[in-house]
Amino acid sequence: MRLLNSFRVLILAIMALGVSSCARLAPRAEPGVLSQTSTITALLDGGYDGVVSCGELRERGDFGIGTFDHLDGELIMLDGVIFQAKADGSVVRAPDSLKVPFAAVTCFHHRLVTTISKAPDYESLKKLLDTLRGGDNMFYAIRVDGVFDTVKYRSVPPQVKPYPKLAAVAAHQPVFERRGIRGTLVGFWCPAYAATLNVPGYHLHFISEDRKSAGHLLDCVWQGGTADAEMISEFRVSLPQTAAFQDLHLGGDSSGSLKAVESGK
C-alpha cells in the first residue's frame, strides 16, 4: 500500500510539472486555440470601441497582441502580462479594467526553441521563421527572443469619434527606432484564407527586455537569438454585439489598406 501511495504521489508530481504557466494565469484557456476579439477588417474600418477587458483576455491566454479602447496604443501580452505601448513612446502595464476592441491571444508553451542566425531586415527574418512552420494552412504563434542591431516600430494615438479609418491613422503614426537592444517579438502567422479575420502572414509586436520600448514591428536588423513557432489548430472569433459593429462596412477588398497599415508605407 505504501508503494502504491508513493507511486500516486509521483504521478501527481509529474502531472503538476506538466501544467504550463498558462493554466495558472488563464483558467479558461485551452492549448492550441487562438481566441480573437473582433476582426481585422472591423479595425480597418474604425471599430475602435473596447468590447472586452484585459482581465477577460488574460483568462483566455498568456500571449498575444492587439490594441486598446479608442485605438490607444499597441497591446503586447507576454507571459500573462499585458503591456500598453503608447503613442508617446512610453510602455505601461495595462490594468485588467482597460477594454480592447481587437486582440488575438493564446496559451503559449515555448518548448521547441530554435537558434536563428542574423537577418539584415524584417523580410529576411520572416524567411528564417518560415522554416519553423509546418506549412501554410495552419495558424502559428510566434515568439522571437534576442538582440536587434536596430528595430523600427510604431504605436498609434487614441482617436475620437467619428473614428477615421485605420489607414488614415497609420499615415500619421509615431515611429520609433532603437539600436543595440535586446527584446522579444510577440505575434502570429495567419494563413491567406483568414485575410478578412486577421492579418495574413506575420503580424508581430516588439517589446524590449527592460519593458520600456514597445510597439508594432515595422522593420529590424536581427543580430541573433532564439525563436519558437507553436502550431494552432483551432481559431475562435468573438464578434462585438454592438450597434457600432453592425454599422461597419466589412465587405470588399481591404488588402491594400491592410498592407499600408502593417508596413507603415
N, C-alpha and C positions, 0 to 999 in steps of 0.2 A: 504493500500500500504506500509505504514511504517513497519507494522508487517511482510509483505511478504519479504521486503528487509532485515529485521533483520534475518529472517529465512534463507535467502540465504547466508548471511554473516556467520551464524552459520554453515551451511553445508560446505561452503568453508574452514572454520577454521578446522573442523573435518577432511576434506579430506587432508588438509595440514599436520596435525598431523600424519596422516596415512602413509605419504610418508616416506620411510626409508632413512637413510643416503646414501644408495647405489644409490638412484635415483639422489641425488645431485652429487655424486662422479662419477657415471658411467651412463651417459645419455643413452647409448645404451644397457645396461644390462637389463635382464628380470629375475624376481624372479623365483626360481625353475628350473633354467637352469645352467648346468655345461658346461662352454666353455673351450675347451682344445686345446692347440697348440701342434701338432705332436703327437707321440705315445711313450709309454714306451719302446717298442721294438726297435724303432729307436734310443732312447737314449742309450739303452744297446749296440747297435751295433756301437756307436761312432758318432751319429748325434748331434754334439755339436755346429754347426753354428747357431747363432742367426737369427731368421726369423721374429720376431715380437717385437716391442718396449715395454718397460714398460708403456709408455704412452698409447699405444693401449690396453694393458692388463687392465689398470685402467678404460678404457671405458667399459669393459666387466664385471667388478665386483669389489668388495671391499675386497675380502677374497680369499686366495688361496696359492698354493705352486708351486715350480718348481726349475729351475736352470738358469744360465746365459750363455751368449756367451762364447764359449770355455770351458764350464763347470766350470766357475769361481765362485764357491761357491753355497750356498743354498739360495733359494728365499722363503721369507715369506711375504705374503700380509695380513695385518691386519688393519681393519678399514680404508681401502683405501690407506694405506701407504705401499710401497714395501721396504723391508729391504733385504740387501745382507749380508749373513753370510759368511765371507771369511775363507780361509784355515789357516790363521794365528790367528784365534780366534776373530778378530775384526768384528764389525757389523756397517754397514753404510746404510743410506737411498739411494736407487738406483735412479739415475736420469731417467727421462722419456725417454731419448735418448738411454739408455742401452738396448741391444737386448737380446732376450730369445729364446733358442731352444726348450724348453719344459716347459709347465706350465698348470695348471688347476685352473680356478677361477670361482667364483660365487658371487651372491648377497646374503649376509648372514644377517638374521634378528635378530638372538639371542633372541628369545622370550620365548621358553619353557625351561627355566633354571632349572636344577635339581641338588640338592646336592648329591655328591657321596663321599663315605667313603674311608678309607685308602686302599691302594693296595701295596703289598710288592714288586711287579715287574711289568713290562710292560704287560706281559701276563695276570696278574690278573686285571690290569686296563682295558684291552681290554674286558674282561668278564663283567665288570661293564658297559662299554659303549655299549655292546651288548644289554643290557636291554632297551636302549633308541631307538633302531631301531625297525621298524615295521615288518621286515622280511629280507630275503637275496637276493631279486631280484631288489631292487631299489638302487640308489646311495644316499649317505648321506654326507653332510658337517658336520665336527666335530670340535667343539671348547671346550677346557677344560681350566679353569682358577683356579689357586690355588697355593698351596705350595708343593714343592718337597723336600723330605729329601735328595735325590740325583737325579741327572738327567745326563744321558750319551748321548752325541750327537756327530755328525761328520759334517765335511764340506769337500769339495774337492777342490784341487788346479786347476788353469787353465791349459789346455792342448794345445799342439802344434801338427800340422799335420805332418805326418799321425796320426790321433787320435787313441789311444788304445781303446779297448772295456771297458765299464764301470766297469766290474768285475775286470779288471786289475788295474784300477784306485782305486777302493774301497779297494783293497788289501793293499794299502799303504796310506790310507786316514788318516788325522789327527783326533784324537778322543779326546774329551774334557769331563770333569766331573765337575759338580758343586754341592755343598751341601747347604742345607738350603736356597733354592732360590724360590722366587715367580715368576711365569711366566704363559705363555699360550701355549697350544698345538693347532696348526692350521693344518687342513688337511681334508682327505676324507676317507670314507669307500666305496669300489667299489665291485660289485658282481663278482663271479668267472668267469662268462661268458665274462667279459670285460678284461681278462688277457692279450690279445695282445695289448690292447689300454692303460690301466692304471694298477696300482698296485692292485691286488685283495686283499681284506681285508683292514686293516688300513694302511694308509701312512700319518704320522704326522711329522710336524716340530715343534721345540721348540723355543720360544723367551722369554727372561726374561722381567720382568716388567720394568726394567730400560733400556731395549733395548740394553744392552751391551754384551749379550751372546745369541747365536742362532745357530741352525743347525738341521740336520736330526736326529730325535729321534731314539736312539738305545735301551735304557733301562731307567728305572726310578723306584724310590720308592716314591709313591704318598702319601702325608700326608692328603690331603683333599681339597675340594673346590667345584666348580660347573662345570657342563658340559651341552652341548646342541648339539643335532643331528637334523639337518634340512634335511628333505627328498627332493631329487632332482628327478624330473620326466622327465627331458629332458637332453640329453647328446649330445653336438655338438663338433665335432673334425675338426680342420682346419689343413690340411696336407701341409707341406712345398712344394712350387712349385720350387724346385731347383734340379739341376743335382746331387748334393751330396746326397739328399734324395733318388733319383731314383737308386743310386748305392748301397744303403744299403741292407743288407740281412735280411729280416724281417720274413722269414718263420722259421719253426722248433719249437722245444720245448725250450723255454727260462726260464722255471720255476726255474731251478737250479741256473742259473746266477742271476735271479731276487732275489731269496731268499738270496744268498750270499751278494748281493749289499744292500738289505734292512736291513738285520740283522747285517751286519758288520762281519760275521763269514765265 
